[in-house]
Amino acid sequence: MTKRLILCDCSGSQPLDPEALTDATGLPCSKVHSALCTRETEAAVAALHEPDTIICCGQETRLFAELAEETGAASPLFLDLRDRAGWSTEAEKPGAVIPKMSALIAEAQMGGTQAKTLDVISEGLCLILGAADVVLPAAAKLQDILGVTVLLSDTEEPPMSRGFDAIRGQLRSARGALGGFRITVDALQSLDVTGRTWTWSPPRDGGQSECDIILDLSGGHPLFPAPEKREGYLRADPKSPTAVADAILAASQLVGTFEKPLYVKTEPLLCAHSRARQTGCTRCLDVCPTGAILPDGDSVSIDPMICAGCGACASLCPSGAITYDAPPAESLFRRIQTLAKAYLDAGGTEPRLLVVDAHGAEMIRLAARFERGLPAAMIPLEVEALNTFGHAEILAARAAGFLDVSLLPGPSTDMEVQMREIALADAIALGAARVLQASEPEAFCDELYAERTLPAPVETPQRPMGTRRQITRQAALALTPADTQLPLPEGAPYGAVLVDQDACTLCLSCVSLCPSGALGDNPDLPQLRFQEDACLQCGLCANVCPEDAITYEPRLNLAASALDQVVLHEEEPFACIECGSLFGVKSTVEKITEKLAGKHSMFGNPEAAKMIQMCDDCRVNAQFHQQNSPFAGKERPRVRTTEDYLSKRRDH
């Protein structure tokens, strides 16, 4: 069924044109209301009971959801047209924001993809670390809510309370996350509460225990990397009563069953981390802020309980072994393309894309209320984590019709990863993206409205689909002349393998370990073949090459030859001196013959030396029939039969 837009101009503070929106989107619109959340709630309730309703208000979503639940209506879709389009200094121009509104409406109709989740159960077992003067009052406040254990390290006097447990010692290590922490304590002493005087037990090292929550009030170094991203680990400055109180409140809420999103999806067979105990790609291992990624044989493994969903690993993975899945990466590409197509189809020109996370979305709301709002051609796209918007997404946006891409990082954004991806995108399409550095609404608007030279629009917008590598190549072809070789920054996941032909012996070790099949051989001739489009620049072939004959050239080759196999090195095969069949490499066989013939005990005589120049079958045959064969043994004893045994019996 056709969806219907329920419009509200928020007390006349934004211009809305129902007829123009209907013409642009093909969706029927209600009359323009002014106060759906207050005076016109009856109209809102009536709209909620209509099927396929989209309420164009982002501020009062909770109110309308509650109204739907109370009246038995289905929960509608919500769309923020006010902060992202209507509240703008350029919205006063007739029809200026209609293309943007059309794009936002088209995106809203796509709906969301439900992320896969894992249930995490916390029973409220809480370990509190720190000095006694801070820890004991905190434990007293939480003892009726959580199962509290305090770990003390600075007191001889045992706490005189049975509302919580107390131990003494030095925390050696902590692992895990909410609902599954595992700790190890050295010099562990438990409290003996029998008798008139409570005492500590003798210390012992290596004591282990488990808990659901860790409240760290020690004021020392955090127990985990990126501590703010470790769920269930609460850390506060013990010198700040406010921070301690906030941490205590947060800990008190961590009891029950929680849904942990499974942020990424893995395909271990595609992983280029290692082969034959040789290390190759380590991009994800190098950037994971929480330490959730660890080597696991030839691939890597990701602990879903520790993963915080920053998305950096998915952006940097060259093979697609790790992809973001909350929501899936393909849905992000569809959103980009839907926004561009709807904007251009509605008559918009020179569209620009603004990519934000939750922090940036709040900045947009503040800029709309207190400053100039977004320009009419600036289309916002909110993502779960900004690091998921890598070079492939940037190039896809440019190929879809956006003149440029602006990214507003939040506190959780890994800027090193983001700048690396932007540099890669800019190397493929100059000026493809930029980072906004504004930290408050006025500076944010100044950057958005500042005049700047924009790249030329793509002649024919392209909307490629496929893997991130495939989309990158197709988008680059739309933005750059074909048959071009684009130099890329060091460490880029695209490029060529260069072989020193004087050093290469065609041992083909690189072929056997190449995880993507970019390197291959020829079963009929001594050849090393290479398909550039498949190369991940993972480093495995260079690491395994015994002659150090392999180097890399980061580049994106847009010529059709990058999709074909080319010969990097070939030599003349050697013909067996006995049967004439081709085997090995002529130069290698001749070099081995020169080094061993007459100089090694096994090849001291000319007949033995000839075996170096024989194929496998002929060599075995020659070894078997040669005089003084090293494989020869004593004559085998004759097999004894029944007749032999019977012939020795006297009764026969």
Number of C-alpha atoms within 10 A of each C-alpha: 5 10 16 19 25 24 22 24 20 17 10 12 12 18 21 24 14 19 14 16 22 15 13 19 19 14 17 16 20 15 14 18 19 17 16 23 19 9 11 12 15 12 14 20 17 12 21 26 16 14 14 18 20 23 25 20 22 14 15 14 19 10 12 22 17 13 18 20 13 10 12 11 18 16 18 19 19 23 23 20 24 25 22 27 29 27 25 23 15 18 20 13 11 11 18 18 27 26 29 30 28 29 27 25 24 19 21 17 14 12 10 10 11 11 14 15 14 13 10 17 16 19 16 21 20 29 24 24 23 20 18 20 11 17 22 22 10 20 25 14 16 19 17 12 15 21 19 25 22 23 25 25 18 13 11 10 10 19 17 11 11 9 15 18 17 24 20 23 20 18 20 15 14 17 13 21 24 23 26 18 20 15 19 18 21 17 17 23 22 19 16 14 14 8 7 6 9 14 16 17 13 10 13 13 14 14 16 15 11 17 23 25 29 26 24 23 23 21 14 12 10 15 17 18 14 14 16 15 19 19 20 24 24 22 25 21 15 20 12 9 12 12 15 22 15 14 20 19 13 13 21 18 11 22 19 11 13 15 11 19 20 20 22 25 18 18 14 17 12 16 23 28 26 23 19 11 10 14 20 23 21 18 19 23 18 11 16 21 20 19 18 18 20 15 14 12 14 19 21 21 16 18 15 19 19 19 24 24 23 23 28 27 25 28 26 25 21 24 25 20 20 24 25 24 22 22 19 16 19 15 15 18 23 17 19 22 25 19 29 30 21 22 28 20 14 19 14 21 16 16 23 22 24 23 21 24 22 15 14 23 20 14 22 21 20 18 23 22 15 11 19 20 29 27 21 25 21 22 24 23 20 15 18 16 22 25 26 24 24 23 27 25 23 30 29 29 28 32 29 26 28 32 21 24 23 19 23 21 24 19 9 15 18 19 15 11 18 23 17 17 24 24 21 25 23 19 18 25 21 14 17 24 25 16 16 15 13 16 13 11 21 15 15 22 20 13 14 18 14 7 8 8 6 12 15 12 18 16 10 11 21 20 22 20 15 11 14 25 19 14 20 24 21 21 27 25 18 23 23 17 11 13 13 15 16 17 17 20 16 12 16 21 23 24 25 22 21 15 17 14 14 9 12 18 19 21 17 17 12 22 19 15 18 21 25 17 14 21 25 20 19 11 7 9 15 23 22 23 19 25 21 23 23 22 22 26 26 28 22 22 28 20 15 19 17 15 14 14 16 20 15 18 17 19 21 24 22 20 15 11 13 20 14 15 18 16 15 17 18 18 17 14 19 21 18 21 15 15 11 11 13 18 19 20 21 16 14 16 18 13 11 12 18 12 11 15 20 15 13 11 10 12 17 13 13 10 14 20 19 17 22 19 22 25 20 12 11 17 17 12 12 17 17 14 11 13 11 10 12 10 9 12 8 5 6 6 6 6 6 8 8 7 8 10 9 11 10 9 8 6 6 6
